[in-house]
Amino acid sequence: MTTIDQPAGTAAITPAPTATDGDAAADATQSRRGLLFWIARYLPAEITGTAVMVVAGLLATLWTDAAPLTALAALLGEIAGFYAVLAVTIYLEVVRVTPTRRRALGKTGVLLIAEFGAAEALDTLLVRPAALMLGVWLFPDPLWGMLLGKIAADIVFYAVAAGAFTLTARIGLRDGRRTRRTGEATT
């Protein structure tokens, strides 16, 4: 039986390759990130989030015709589906460069907040509710209204989240070059 304190190296995941000149390798990796990287990173979470959003929004229409309540149900469903997938994705990334599974769980939480905190605050409190309500009000079919509102909100969300991801990668928070306790780069 394994425990959460078991070294991450014993996980059934192949360790990520490490470079001898950490900063140069990180900068080279950053410059190779293109559209395919972002699609592969976020598409599974988007598909899950969208599916849960639609189900939650349509279920809400069974109880109410109020656009704000439908939009709220859709918003909460999307958040739950989206972050469930991303929590697993980020955990699988950091377990490779973290000494224990417990630290990998903690680092997953830190990276979720660092990558999505600002984007989610802006998105949840302002952009997405407005976009979803506007979509539901403008289109007679709530499904199309929710989907179009979601797309509009996603454009703003990813502009902020991608910038935060790039920042966390540059400072070494993602690949283990930076430790939490000392704040110094490690090799």
N, C-alpha and C positions, 0 to 999 in steps of 0.2 A: 504494500500500500504506500502511495506517495503522499507527501504532505505539502502544504503551501510553502514551507521553508526549504523544500528540496531545491538544490541548485538547478538553475534553469538549463544548464548544459545537459541535464539528463532528460529533458523534454524531447519528444519525438519530432523535433524541428531541426533542420539543418542550420547550423550557425551562419550568420551573415559573413561574407568575406570582409576581412579587415585589410587596410592598406598600411604600408610602413610610413608613408608621409600623410598622416590623417587629414590635415587641412587641404592639401592639394587634391586628395581623392574626394573629399566632400565637395570642393568647388567644382571638380569635373563632373561629379554626379549631378549637382545642381544644374549645370549647363546642359546636361543631356535630358533633363525632364521636359517633356513636351506634352502635347495634348493627350497622347496615349497613356502617359503616366497618370494624369489627372482623371481620365476616364476609368482606368483600371482601379484607381484608389477609391473613387466616390460612386461609381455606377452601382455596385451591389447595394450600398446603403440607400441610394436614391430609389432604386427599384423597390426595395423593402419599405422605405418610408412612404413612397407614393401609394403602394398597395394598401398599407395600413391607413393612410390618409383617406383614401377613397372609401374604404370599408367603414371607417369611423364617421366620415361625413355623411355617407348614405344612410347609415344606421340612425344618425341624428335626425335625418329628414322623416323618419318614421314617427318621431315623437313631436317634431316642431317644424313650422314653416319659417321660423325666424332665421334670417341669414346670419346674424352674429353668432347664434348658437351652433349652427351648422359649421360655420368657419372655425369656431373654437374647437369643436369635436375633431374636425379635420386637422387642425394645427397640432393638437395633443397627440393624435394618432401618428402623424408624420414624425414628430419629435421622438416618440417611443421607438418606432421602427427604425429610423435613421441611426439613432445613437446606439441601439442594440448591436447593429452590424458594425459600426465604427469602433465600439469598445472592443469587440473581438479582433477586428483588423489591427488596431493599435497594439493590443496585447501581444498578438503574434509577431509584430515588428519588434517590440521592446524586450520580449522574453529572450531573444537571441543575444542581446547585449547587456543583460542585467544578471547579476550573480544569483539571485533567488527569485522564485515565483512571487513571493510576497512583495518584493521590491518592484517586480514587473507590474503587479497590480497597482501599486502606488504610482508608479511612473505613468501607467496608462491613464489614471485619473488626472495627473498633472498635465499630460499632453492633450487630453480631451479639452481641458479648460484653456490651455495655452492656444491650441489651434482653433477652437470654436467658441470660446467665451465671448469675445467682443462681437463676433459675427452673430452668435445666437442671441445675445442681448438685443442688438439692433433689430434682428430678424423677428424674434418672438414678441418684442414689445411694440414694434412699430410697423415694419415693412410687410411681414407675412400676413398678419391679421387684416391690414388694410387691403392688401392685394387679393386675399381670399374673399373678403366681404365684397369688394368691388366686382370680382369675377362672378360671384354668386348672384349679385344684384343685376349685373349687366346681361347675363346669359340665362335664358329660360330653363335650360337643363343644368342643374347644380353640378353634375359631373364635369361638364365642360368648363363651367365657371371656376371650379376648384382647380382643375388642371392648368388652365391659363393663368390663374392667380399664382399658383405654385411656381410656374416657369418664370414669371416676372420677379417673384421674390427670390428665387434661386440665383438669378443673375447677380443681385446685390450680395447675397450671402456668400457665394463663392469668390467674389472679388475680395472680400474681407478675409475669409478662411484660407484661401490660397496664399495670401500675403503672410498670414500668421504661421502657416505650415513652413513656408520658406524661411522665415525668421527663426523658428525653433530648430530647423535643420542647420542653418548657418552658425548658430551659436553652439551647436554640438549637443543639444538636449536630446535629440532623437537617437543618435548612434553611440552614445556612451563616452564621447570625448569629454563631456562635462559631468562632473559628479555633483550630487545634491549637497553633500556635506561641506566640501571645500570650495566648490565653485571654480576649481581649476581644471584645465584641460588635462586629460590623461592620454597615454599612448598605449 
